[in-house]
Amino acid sequence: MTRLLWGALPLVALLAPVIVIPAQGVLELQISATCENALLLVNGRLYSGRPFTLAVPIGGTVTLENLSAQLNNCGPQAALHYFDRWDINGEPYSKAVRPLRLRAGQPPFMSNSRVQLVFRSQVATLCDVSVKSQDTLGNFLGGAFVEVRPLDIAGDGDGVTPFVRTFDNLTDVILRASNQFSQGALSYQFARWQVVEGGQILPTLTADPAVLKVRCSPPRADVRIIYELRSAALQCPDLVIYRLEFSVTNVNPNTWLFSPIAVVKNIGAAQANATTSTQFLLNGRPIGEVTTSPLPPNATEQASLTLLLSDGGYLITAVADSKNQIAECNENNNIREIFVRLPPN
């Protein structure tokens, strides 16, 4: 298995939430806006943009609505400001202008979270990001799954090619393509990204080549995923780190109880018949392994450990099947990384 361990900020740092271990049965939602004179409706009650905390029982729903599409000033800045997005735990989550609904205990509101309504001072125009997939011969393919962050202005995110998401021209869109997928009896392997027109490719600083960061240039960006034909679809297991998140709680002013949480998934067509090891690394150095059960196709299992960290920046890496205990369809897609800064922003 090829391991790429880069000490740089990856996509998952932009996707993974900063979550705090809550009191049992209740989650806290810290709500604010970058402009304190903004007006928000929270479960039908009017608030300003000043920070406040809402306690939500597990399973409870919170509906957030921005009433300030445009502001004449933002604090001391006497200039027009416009709605830009909703951030969750400091990361862009949704550009949707419609109400944002969160349910405590479901992604992305799975632990104590911070939600912020973000405004911008620049005027923006709409821009479509068109995502298609094709083989190396130029034949278009359908059915490749792509993660999309943030959600677009309609509230849409992940999609199956071909699809279009609409943002504004100030948005940096993060796309993660499937490393492989099957179409009928054929199996395809990710080869590269290609931006045909209207998009500026930005650095992702991640070890995963299936990740693309693109800034849309109006009116549209045409993005292609190029796949190589491998063979007839293989009946074999394929373990990946499907998600990598973390929980953190403050022990004292400079010490944190930190838990990386890896969701291991079998994206292959056959069962992983043996237990495997999921390894965690801190700045490239192993810090522990967790045993993962045999997984049937499409099944997931969570692996986690806990350690104490002081203030600073850390690269957290999770590796599925770190001891090569099973033969997989793809041995090169077992790694996922996040960059963590303590204290959290």
C-alpha positions as CSV (number, residue, x, y, z in Angstrom):
1,M,0.0,0.0,0.0
2,T,1.3,3.4,-1.0
3,R,1.2,6.0,1.8
4,L,1.3,9.7,1.1
5,L,1.8,11.6,4.3
6,W,2.1,15.3,3.6
7,G,2.4,17.8,6.4
8,A,0.0,20.3,4.8
9,L,-3.6,21.5,5.0
10,P,-5.9,18.9,3.2
11,L,-9.4,19.1,2.0
12,V,-10.8,17.3,5.0
13,A,-9.6,20.1,7.2
14,L,-12.1,22.2,5.3
15,L,-14.8,19.5,5.6
16,A,-14.4,18.0,9.0
17,P,-16.1,19.9,11.9
18,V,-14.6,21.0,15.1
19,I,-16.8,19.2,17.6
20,V,-16.9,19.4,21.4
21,I,-18.0,16.5,23.6
22,P,-21.4,17.6,25.0
23,A,-23.4,16.9,28.1
24,Q,-25.4,13.6,27.6
25,G,-28.7,14.2,25.7
26,V,-28.1,17.9,25.0
27,L,-26.0,19.7,22.4
28,E,-25.0,23.4,22.5
29,L,-25.3,25.5,19.3
30,Q,-23.3,28.7,19.4
31,I,-24.9,31.1,16.9
32,S,-23.6,34.5,15.6
33,A,-23.0,36.6,12.5
34,T,-20.0,38.4,11.3
35,C,-22.1,41.6,11.3
36,E,-23.7,42.1,14.7
37,N,-26.4,44.3,13.2
38,A,-27.7,41.3,11.2
39,L,-31.2,39.9,12.0
40,L,-31.8,36.2,12.3
41,L,-34.8,34.1,13.0
42,V,-34.0,31.1,15.2
43,N,-36.9,28.7,15.5
44,G,-39.1,31.7,14.8
45,R,-37.6,34.0,17.4
46,L,-35.8,37.2,16.3
47,Y,-32.1,37.7,17.3
48,S,-29.3,40.0,16.3
49,G,-25.9,38.8,15.1
50,R,-24.4,38.9,18.5
51,P,-23.2,35.5,19.8
52,F,-25.5,33.5,21.9
53,T,-25.9,29.8,22.8
54,L,-28.9,27.5,22.3
55,A,-29.2,24.2,24.1
56,V,-30.8,21.6,21.8
57,P,-32.0,18.1,23.0
58,I,-30.7,15.2,20.9
59,G,-33.1,14.8,18.0
60,G,-34.3,18.4,18.3
61,T,-34.4,20.6,15.2
62,V,-33.1,24.2,14.9
63,T,-34.2,26.4,12.0
64,L,-32.0,29.4,11.2
65,E,-33.1,32.1,8.8
66,N,-31.2,35.1,7.7
67,L,-33.4,38.3,7.4
68,S,-30.5,40.5,6.2
69,A,-29.7,39.8,2.6
70,Q,-28.0,43.2,2.5
71,L,-26.7,45.5,5.2
72,N,-25.8,49.2,4.9
73,N,-22.9,48.7,7.3
74,C,-21.1,46.0,9.2
75,G,-19.8,47.4,12.5
76,P,-17.4,50.3,11.8
77,Q,-17.4,49.5,8.0
78,A,-19.8,51.9,6.5
79,A,-20.3,50.0,3.3
80,L,-22.8,47.6,1.8
81,H,-22.5,44.0,3.0
82,Y,-24.2,41.0,1.4
83,F,-25.1,37.5,2.6
84,D,-22.4,35.1,1.7
85,R,-22.8,31.7,3.5
86,W,-23.4,29.8,6.7
87,D,-20.3,28.5,8.4
88,I,-20.3,25.5,10.8
89,N,-17.3,25.2,13.1
90,G,-15.4,27.8,11.1
91,E,-15.7,26.0,7.8
92,P,-18.0,26.9,4.8
93,Y,-21.2,24.8,5.0
94,S,-23.9,26.3,2.8
95,K,-24.4,29.2,0.4
96,A,-28.2,28.6,0.4
97,V,-30.4,31.6,0.9
98,R,-33.2,29.5,2.2
99,P,-33.5,28.6,6.0
100,L,-30.8,26.3,7.4
101,R,-32.2,23.4,9.3
102,L,-30.0,21.4,11.7
103,R,-31.0,18.3,13.8
104,A,-29.0,17.6,16.9
105,G,-27.3,14.3,16.6
106,Q,-27.2,14.2,12.8
107,P,-24.4,15.5,10.5
108,P,-23.1,18.1,10.7
109,F,-24.6,18.9,14.2
110,M,-23.4,15.7,15.9
111,S,-21.8,17.5,18.9
112,N,-21.5,21.0,20.3
113,S,-21.1,23.3,17.3
114,R,-20.6,26.9,16.2
115,V,-22.8,28.3,13.4
116,Q,-22.0,31.7,12.0
117,L,-23.8,33.8,9.3
118,V,-21.1,35.3,7.1
119,F,-21.4,38.5,5.1
120,R,-19.1,39.9,2.4
121,S,-18.4,43.4,1.1
122,Q,-18.0,42.5,-2.6
123,V,-20.8,42.2,-5.1
124,A,-20.9,38.8,-6.7
125,T,-22.6,37.2,-9.7
126,L,-23.9,33.6,-10.1
127,C,-21.7,31.0,-11.6
128,D,-22.5,27.4,-12.5
129,V,-20.0,24.6,-11.7
130,S,-20.7,21.8,-14.1
131,V,-19.2,18.4,-13.1
132,K,-19.0,15.6,-15.7
133,S,-17.0,12.3,-15.9
134,Q,-15.4,10.7,-18.9
135,D,-12.9,8.0,-19.8
136,T,-9.4,8.6,-21.2
137,L,-10.8,8.2,-24.8
138,G,-13.2,11.1,-24.2
139,N,-16.4,9.0,-23.8
140,F,-18.7,10.5,-21.2
141,L,-19.6,8.4,-18.2
142,G,-22.4,8.7,-15.8
143,G,-22.7,7.6,-12.2
144,A,-19.5,8.8,-10.5
145,F,-20.2,10.1,-7.0
146,V,-18.6,13.5,-6.1
147,E,-18.5,15.2,-2.7
148,V,-19.2,19.0,-3.0
149,R,-18.5,21.6,-0.3
150,P,-20.0,24.0,0.5
151,L,-23.6,23.4,-0.4
152,D,-24.7,25.7,-3.3
153,I,-27.3,28.5,-3.3
154,A,-30.1,25.9,-3.6
155,G,-28.8,23.9,-0.7
156,D,-27.5,21.1,-2.9
157,G,-24.2,19.4,-2.3
158,D,-22.9,15.9,-3.2
159,G,-24.0,14.6,-6.6
160,V,-23.6,11.8,-9.2
161,T,-22.2,12.9,-12.5
162,P,-23.3,14.7,-14.6
163,F,-24.6,17.5,-12.4
164,V,-24.5,21.3,-11.9
165,R,-24.2,23.3,-8.7
166,T,-24.7,27.1,-8.7
167,F,-22.5,29.4,-6.5
168,D,-21.4,33.0,-6.7
169,N,-18.1,34.1,-8.2
170,L,-16.5,34.5,-4.8
171,T,-16.8,30.8,-3.9
172,D,-13.9,28.3,-3.7
173,V,-15.6,25.0,-4.4
174,I,-14.1,21.8,-3.0
175,L,-14.7,18.6,-5.0
176,R,-13.7,15.0,-4.1
177,A,-14.2,12.4,-6.8
178,S,-14.8,8.7,-6.3
179,N,-11.5,6.8,-6.6
180,Q,-13.3,4.2,-8.5
181,F,-16.7,3.2,-9.7
182,S,-18.4,0.5,-11.8
183,Q,-20.7,1.0,-14.8
184,G,-22.3,-2.2,-15.8
185,A,-19.7,-4.9,-16.2
186,L,-16.8,-2.3,-16.4
187,S,-14.7,-0.9,-13.6
188,Y,-13.0,2.5,-13.7
189,Q,-10.2,4.0,-11.7
190,F,-9.7,7.8,-11.1
191,A,-6.9,9.3,-13.2
192,R,-7.1,13.1,-13.0
193,W,-9.1,16.2,-12.9
194,Q,-9.5,18.5,-15.9
195,V,-11.0,22.0,-16.0
196,V,-12.1,22.6,-19.5
197,E,-13.2,26.3,-19.2
198,G,-14.2,29.0,-16.7
199,G,-12.5,27.8,-13.6
200,Q,-9.3,28.6,-11.7
201,I,-7.6,25.7,-10.0
202,L,-6.4,26.4,-6.5
203,P,-3.9,24.5,-4.3
204,T,-5.6,21.9,-2.1
205,L,-2.4,21.0,-0.2
206,T,-3.6,17.4,0.3
207,A,-2.2,14.0,-0.5
208,D,-5.4,12.9,-2.2
209,P,-5.3,13.6,-6.0
210,A,-9.0,13.0,-6.2
211,V,-9.6,16.3,-4.5
212,L,-10.0,19.5,-6.6
213,K,-10.4,23.1,-5.4
214,V,-11.7,25.4,-8.1
215,R,-12.9,29.0,-8.2
216,C,-15.7,29.5,-10.6
217,S,-15.4,32.3,-13.3
218,P,-18.9,33.5,-14.4
219,P,-21.0,32.3,-16.1
220,R,-19.7,28.7,-15.6
221,A,-16.9,26.4,-14.9
222,D,-16.8,23.1,-16.8
223,V,-15.0,20.5,-14.7
224,R,-14.3,16.9,-15.9
225,I,-13.2,13.8,-14.0
226,I,-11.1,11.5,-16.1
227,Y,-11.2,7.8,-15.4
228,E,-9.2,4.9,-16.7
229,L,-10.8,1.7,-17.7
230,R,-9.5,-1.1,-15.4
231,S,-11.3,-4.3,-16.3
232,A,-14.5,-6.1,-15.7
233,A,-15.9,-5.1,-12.3
234,L,-13.9,-6.9,-9.6
235,Q,-15.6,-8.8,-6.8
236,C,-13.3,-7.8,-4.0
237,P,-13.3,-5.7,-0.8
238,D,-12.0,-2.1,-0.7
239,L,-11.6,-0.4,2.6
240,V,-11.4,3.4,2.8
241,I,-11.5,6.1,5.5
242,Y,-14.9,7.4,4.5
243,R,-14.9,10.3,7.0
244,L,-12.3,11.7,9.4
245,E,-13.5,14.0,12.1
246,F,-12.5,14.7,15.7
247,S,-13.8,15.8,19.1
248,V,-12.0,18.0,21.5
249,T,-12.6,19.3,25.0
250,N,-10.5,21.7,27.0
251,V,-8.8,20.2,30.1
252,N,-6.9,23.4,31.2
253,P,-6.0,26.6,29.3
254,N,-3.2,24.9,27.3
255,T,-4.2,21.2,27.3
256,W,-6.9,19.4,25.2
257,L,-8.5,16.0,25.4
258,F,-8.5,15.0,21.7
259,S,-10.1,12.1,19.9
260,P,-9.7,11.5,16.1
261,I,-12.8,9.6,14.8
262,A,-12.4,7.6,11.6
263,V,-15.3,6.0,9.8
264,V,-14.0,3.0,7.9
265,K,-16.2,1.9,4.9
266,N,-16.0,-1.1,2.5
267,I,-16.7,0.4,-0.9
268,G,-15.9,-2.8,-2.6
269,A,-18.3,-5.5,-4.0
270,A,-17.2,-8.3,-1.7
271,Q,-16.9,-8.7,2.1
272,A,-13.7,-8.0,4.0
273,N,-13.6,-11.4,5.6
274,A,-11.0,-10.6,8.3
275,T,-10.5,-8.1,11.0
276,T,-8.2,-5.3,10.1
277,S,-6.2,-2.5,11.8
278,T,-7.0,1.2,11.5
279,Q,-3.9,3.2,12.3
280,F,-3.7,6.8,13.5
281,L,-0.7,9.0,13.1
282,L,0.2,12.4,14.5
283,N,2.4,14.5,12.3
284,G,3.4,11.3,10.5
285,R,4.2,9.3,13.7
286,P,2.0,6.4,14.7
287,I,0.0,7.0,17.9
288,G,-2.2,3.9,18.0
289,E,-4.2,1.3,16.1
290,V,-7.8,0.2,16.5
291,T,-9.2,-3.2,15.4
292,T,-12.0,-3.0,12.7
293,S,-14.5,-5.8,12.3
294,P,-15.0,-7.7,9.0
295,L,-17.2,-5.4,6.9
296,P,-19.7,-6.5,4.2
297,P,-20.0,-4.3,1.1
298,N,-21.2,-0.7,1.9
299,A,-20.9,-1.3,5.7
300,T,-19.1,1.2,8.0
301,E,-17.5,1.0,11.4
302,Q,-16.1,3.8,13.6
303,A,-12.6,3.8,14.9
304,S,-11.3,6.2,17.5
305,L,-8.7,6.8,20.3
306,T,-8.1,9.5,22.8
307,L,-4.9,11.5,23.7
308,L,-3.8,14.7,25.3
309,L,-2.5,17.5,23.1
310,S,-1.2,21.0,24.0
311,D,-1.8,24.1,21.9
312,G,-0.5,24.0,18.4
313,G,-1.0,22.6,14.9
314,Y,-1.3,18.9,14.1
315,L,-1.6,16.7,11.0
316,I,-3.9,13.7,11.9
317,T,-3.7,10.7,9.5
318,A,-6.0,7.6,9.5
319,V,-5.0,4.5,7.5
320,A,-7.5,1.7,6.8
321,D,-6.1,-1.8,6.7
322,S,-2.7,-0.5,7.9
323,K,-1.2,-4.0,8.1
324,N,-2.4,-5.1,4.7
325,Q,-4.5,-7.9,6.3
326,I,-6.8,-8.3,3.3
327,A,-6.4,-8.1,-0.5
328,E,-8.3,-5.1,-1.8
329,C,-9.4,-3.9,-5.2
330,N,-7.5,-0.7,-4.6
331,E,-4.6,-0.6,-2.2
332,N,-3.9,3.1,-2.7
333,N,-7.0,4.8,-1.3
334,N,-6.7,3.8,2.4
335,I,-5.5,7.2,3.8
336,R,-7.3,10.3,4.9
337,E,-6.0,13.4,6.7
338,I,-7.1,16.4,8.6
339,F,-5.2,19.4,10.0
340,V,-6.1,20.4,13.5
341,R,-5.2,23.7,15.2
342,L,-5.6,24.0,19.0
343,P,-7.3,25.9,20.4
344,P,-9.9,25.7,17.7
345,N,-10.7,28.9,15.8
